[in-house]
């Protein structure tokens, strides 16, 4: 059923059909072949949107915040979103840096970038090694594990929580609440409230007695952030880091365990983790499509009439696969869109820090469990079934049991 207020979407492609979820990459390429770099689509509940697949077109959208803005309250379909729509959190406004625009975005985004840039990279690597070793110790004697819940999902939030300066007794409480919010919709509100209370106490404590941590740098920054602003922005940073880093770790481990090229490198003792990480960002980035831009005024994009308030879904994986970009592509090429682009891209130096977390997690695992291998056939691995993310549901492996360190 086509929204009568959007005649441009007559015959639009539904992004929730089974074939979309079965093989997202192949489906997007078919869309590109049939429709070009910008496609009229319908999201769940037949909500109209524009899917941007072209690298050049996505670069244009992400480089023009005055035309394609971030605040979801601009969306002309917002009142029609069903209460139980799975993607509702992506389009529900909160007073965090994620949804700010203009000078407010630059003020708060600048503070986050400055605070992140003060993190000592050597100390971060050492922290990651410590967290990784502790996680591996919990299953190294079993000879088998599921590396998604037991490892990939445990690493990022633990590292970020310690960078925030959260007291050690509260780290476990925070992690349990985060996983509850992510995996148990019935108790999500209660878990999110618990996370907010924990972060609120942390920020208030750092305001009274600053230390050498991320929370302290934010509350003392020249931007003059309020306590609620710091709490919201730290929560946004935590959620983004957890989801994307966990997916990056899991997707890269899968690649290294199933791809002949990387298996040979592992057997030969050569380091190929950095190459595998980069390949995943090109081919299987954890964030695939983002419902994250809204036309601030009537405009045109790739020959389509875009009306004020229309949603723009930016396809990071679609732009990466653009044939114009793939020509001359090399393993060392980092011009992918996996971290976004422009004012609303992942703030510097977050991509560098995310790579340290992910790379260290993988290197420590391969060092501790050198004969780790898949416990199922590669074709039996299953992915989360949605158009927004590309993450494994499970990654069962086996290895020679070892004693914890």
C-alpha positions in Angstrom: 0.0 0.0 0.0 1.5 3.3 -1.1 1.3 6.4 1.2 -1.1 8.7 -0.7 0.9 11.7 0.4 4.0 10.4 -1.4 3.1 9.8 -5.1 6.8 9.4 -5.9 6.7 6.1 -4.0 4.2 4.4 -6.2 5.6 0.9 -6.7 8.4 1.6 -4.2 10.5 -1.3 -3.0 9.6 -2.9 0.3 12.7 -3.3 2.5 11.1 -5.9 4.8 10.5 -8.7 2.3 12.2 -12.0 3.1 14.6 -11.8 0.1 15.9 -8.6 1.5 16.9 -10.3 4.8 18.1 -13.5 3.2 20.9 -11.9 1.2 21.1 -8.1 1.8 24.2 -7.5 -0.4 22.7 -9.2 -3.4 19.4 -7.5 -3.0 21.0 -4.0 -2.8 23.0 -4.7 -5.9 19.8 -5.7 -7.7 18.3 -2.5 -6.6 21.3 -0.5 -7.9 20.9 -2.3 -11.3 17.2 -1.6 -11.6 16.9 1.8 -10.0 20.3 3.5 -9.9 22.0 5.2 -6.9 18.8 6.4 -5.1 15.8 4.2 -4.6 12.3 5.0 -3.4 11.6 2.4 -0.7 9.0 1.5 2.0 10.1 0.6 5.5 8.0 -1.6 7.8 4.4 -0.3 8.0 4.9 1.1 4.5 6.7 4.2 5.7 8.2 5.9 2.6 11.9 6.8 2.5 14.8 7.2 0.0 17.6 4.6 0.1 21.0 6.1 -1.1 23.2 3.4 -2.6 25.6 5.5 -4.6 29.0 6.4 -3.1 29.0 9.9 -4.7 25.4 10.5 -3.7 26.0 9.3 -0.2 29.0 11.6 0.0 26.8 14.5 -1.1 24.1 13.8 1.5 26.5 13.4 4.4 28.5 16.5 3.3 25.4 18.8 3.2 23.9 19.0 6.8 22.0 22.1 5.9 20.1 20.1 3.3 20.0 16.7 4.9 19.7 17.2 8.7 19.8 14.8 11.6 16.9 15.7 14.0 14.2 13.0 13.5 11.5 15.4 14.6 11.8 16.8 11.0 10.5 13.5 9.6 7.1 14.0 7.8 6.0 10.5 8.7 6.9 10.5 12.4 3.3 10.6 13.6 2.6 7.4 11.6 5.4 5.2 13.2 3.8 2.2 15.1 4.7 2.0 18.8 6.3 -1.4 18.3 8.3 -0.6 15.2 11.8 -2.3 15.8 13.6 0.7 14.3 11.8 3.2 16.5 14.8 4.0 18.7 16.7 5.2 15.6 14.0 7.8 14.9 13.0 8.8 18.4 14.5 12.2 19.4 16.6 12.4 22.6 18.7 15.4 23.7 21.9 13.7 22.9 24.7 14.7 20.5 23.4 12.2 18.0 20.4 14.4 17.1 21.9 17.8 17.5 22.4 20.2 14.6 24.5 23.2 13.7 26.4 25.0 16.4 25.1 22.7 19.1 26.4 19.7 17.2 29.8 21.3 16.9 29.9 22.3 20.5 29.1 18.8 21.9 30.8 16.8 19.1 33.9 18.9 19.6 33.9 18.1 23.4 33.6 14.4 22.7 36.4 14.5 20.1 38.7 16.3 22.4 38.0 14.0 25.3 38.6 10.9 23.2 41.8 12.3 21.8 43.3 12.5 25.3 43.1 8.7 25.7 46.6 7.2 25.7 46.7 4.6 23.0 49.3 2.5 24.7 47.2 2.4 27.9 44.1 1.6 25.9 45.8 -1.4 24.3 46.9 -2.6 27.7 43.4 -2.2 29.1 42.0 -4.1 26.1 44.5 -7.0 26.6 43.5 -7.2 30.3 39.8 -7.3 29.5 40.3 -9.8 26.7 42.4 -12.1 28.9 39.7 -12.0 31.6 37.0 -12.9 29.1 38.9 -15.8 27.6 39.8 -17.1 31.0 36.0 -17.8 31.6 35.9 -20.4 28.7 39.5 -21.3 27.8 39.3 -24.6 29.7 36.1 -25.7 28.1 37.5 -26.4 24.6 34.4 -24.7 23.1 32.7 -21.3 23.1 30.2 -19.1 21.3 32.4 -16.1 20.5 29.5 -13.7 20.0 27.9 -13.6 23.5 31.0 -14.9 25.4 33.6 -12.6 23.8 32.7 -10.1 21.1 29.8 -8.7 23.1 31.7 -8.6 26.3 34.7 -6.6 25.1 33.6 -3.1 24.0 31.3 -2.1 26.9 33.8 -3.3 29.5 36.6 -1.3 28.0 34.4 1.8 27.5 33.0 1.6 31.0 36.5 1.7 32.4 37.5 4.6 30.2 34.5 6.5 31.5 36.0 6.1 35.0 33.1 3.9 36.3 34.0 2.3 39.6 34.9 -1.4 39.2 31.9 -2.7 41.3 29.6 -0.9 38.9 31.0 -2.2 35.7 29.3 -5.6 36.0 26.0 -3.9 36.9 26.3 -1.7 33.9 27.0 -4.6 31.5 24.1 -6.6 32.8 21.7 -3.7 32.4 23.0 -3.0 28.8 22.6 -6.6 27.7 19.1 -6.7 29.3 18.1 -3.6 27.4 19.4 -5.0 24.2 18.0 -8.5 24.5 14.8 -8.3 26.6 12.2 -5.9 25.2 9.8 -6.5 28.0 12.3 -5.1 30.6 14.1 -2.6 28.3 12.6 0.5 30.0 13.7 -0.7 33.5 17.2 -1.6 32.3 17.6 1.7 30.5 16.6 3.6 33.7 19.2 1.6 35.6 21.9 2.5 33.1 20.9 6.2 33.2 21.0 6.2 37.0 24.5 4.7 37.1 25.8 7.2 34.6 24.1 10.1 36.4 25.9 9.1 39.7 29.2 8.8 37.8 28.9 12.2 36.2 27.8 13.9 39.4 30.8 12.3 41.2 33.3 13.5 38.5 31.8 17.0 38.6 32.6 17.1 42.4 36.0 15.3 42.1 37.4 15.1 38.5 39.9 12.4 37.7 41.9 11.3 34.6 39.0 9.7 32.7 36.6 10.4 29.9 33.7 11.5 32.1 36.0 14.0 33.9 37.3 15.4 30.7 33.7 16.0 29.5 32.4 17.7 32.6 35.5 20.0 32.7 35.6 20.8 29.0 35.4 24.4 27.8 32.2 23.6 26.0 30.4 23.9 29.4 28.4 20.7 29.1 25.7 20.2 31.7 25.4 17.0 33.6 22.4 15.8 31.6 24.2 16.5 28.3 27.3 14.5 29.5 25.1 11.6 30.6 23.2 11.5 27.2 26.3 11.9 25.2 28.2 9.2 27.1 25.2 6.8 26.8 25.2 7.5 23.0 28.9 6.8 22.8 28.6 3.6 24.9 25.7 2.2 22.8 27.4 3.0 19.5 30.7 1.6 20.6 29.2 -1.6 22.0 27.1 -2.4 19.0 29.6 -1.5 16.3 32.7 -2.8 17.9 31.1 -6.1 19.0 29.8 -6.6 15.4 33.2 -5.7 14.0 35.0 -8.2 16.2 32.5 -11.0 15.5 32.4 -10.4 11.7 36.2 -10.3 11.5 36.6 -13.4 13.5 34.2 -15.2 11.2 36.1 -14.0 8.1 39.4 -15.2 9.5 37.9 -18.6 10.4 36.2 -19.2 7.1 38.3 -17.5 4.4 41.1 -19.6 3.0 43.4 -16.5 2.6 43.2 -15.6 6.2 43.3 -19.2 7.4 46.6 -19.7 5.6 48.0 -16.5 7.1 47.0 -17.8 10.6 48.6 -21.2 10.0 51.8 -19.5 8.7 52.0 -17.2 11.8 51.6 -14.0 9.7 49.6 -11.1 11.0 46.6 -10.4 8.9 44.2 -9.0 11.5 44.4 -5.4 10.2 43.7 -6.5 6.7 40.7 -8.6 7.8 39.3 -5.7 9.9 39.5 -3.4 6.9 37.9 -6.0 4.5 35.0 -6.4 6.9 34.4 -2.6 6.9 34.2 -2.8 3.1 32.1 -5.9 2.7 30.3 -6.6 6.0 30.3 -3.5 8.2 28.2 -4.0 11.3 26.2 -0.8 10.6 24.7 -1.4 7.1 21.9 1.0 6.5 21.0 4.0 8.7 17.6 5.8 8.8 19.4 9.0 9.8 18.8 12.0 7.6 15.8 14.2 6.9 15.4 16.7 4.1 15.5 20.2 5.6 13.9 21.6 2.4 12.7 20.5 -1.0 15.6 19.4 -3.2 16.7 17.0 -5.9 18.9 13.9 -5.5 20.0 11.8 -8.4 17.0 13.0 -10.5 14.4 12.4 -7.7 12.3 15.1 -6.1 13.0 15.0 -2.4 10.4 16.8 -0.3 11.0 18.6 3.0 10.8 16.1 5.9 11.5 13.0 3.7 13.7 10.4 5.4 17.0 9.5 3.7 18.3 6.0 4.5 22.0 6.0 3.9 23.4 2.6 2.8 27.0 2.4 4.0 27.3 -1.1 2.6 25.7 0.0 -0.7 28.1 2.9 -1.1 31.0 0.6 -0.4 29.9 -1.7 -3.1 29.5 1.0 -5.7 31.3 -0.3 -8.9 32.8 3.2 -9.4 34.5 2.8 -6.0 35.5 -0.8 -6.4 37.6 -0.1 -9.4 41.2 -0.1 -8.3 40.1 -1.2 -4.7 43.0 -2.6 -2.6 43.1 -4.1 0.8 44.8 -1.1 2.2 42.2 1.3 0.9 40.3 3.0 3.8 38.0 5.1 1.8 35.0 3.0 2.9 31.9 4.6 4.4 31.7 2.2 7.4 32.2 5.1 9.9 29.9 7.5 8.0 31.2 10.8 6.7 30.9 14.5 7.3 29.5 16.3 10.4 27.5 13.3 11.6 30.2 10.7 10.9 31.9 8.9 13.7 33.8 11.7 15.5 37.6 11.8 15.4 39.4 9.8 16.8 36.7 7.3 17.6 37.4 5.1 14.5 41.1 4.8 15.6 40.1 3.8 19.1 37.5 1.3 17.9 40.2 -0.3 15.8 42.5 -0.6 18.8 39.7 -2.3 20.8 38.7 -4.7 17.9 42.3 -5.5 16.8 43.5 -6.2 20.3 40.5 -8.4 21.0 41.2 -10.5 18.0 44.9 -10.7 18.4 44.7 -11.8 22.1 42.1 -14.5 21.2 44.3 -15.9 18.4 47.3 -15.8 20.6 45.6 -17.6 23.5 43.7 -20.1 21.3 46.0 -20.7 18.3 44.0 -23.7 17.0 40.6 -22.1 17.3 38.2 -23.2 14.5 34.6 -23.2 13.6 32.5 -25.9 15.4 29.9 -25.8 12.6 30.0 -25.6 8.8 30.3 -21.9 7.6 26.9 -22.1 5.9 25.3 -22.9 9.2 26.2 -19.5 10.7 23.2 -17.2 11.0 23.0 -13.5 10.9 20.5 -11.1 12.7 17.6 -10.7 10.3 17.2 -6.9 9.8 18.2 -4.4 7.2 20.0 -2.1 9.6 22.9 -4.3 11.0 25.1 -7.1 9.7 26.0 -9.1 12.8 26.2 -12.8 13.6 23.7 -14.4 16.0 26.3 -16.9 17.1 29.9 -18.0 16.3 30.4 -21.4 17.8 34.1 -22.5 17.9 36.2 -25.3 19.3 39.9 -25.4 20.4 42.3 -27.2 22.6 41.4 -26.4 26.3 44.0 -24.3 28.1 44.5 -23.1 31.6 43.5 -19.5 32.4 46.3 -17.0 32.9 
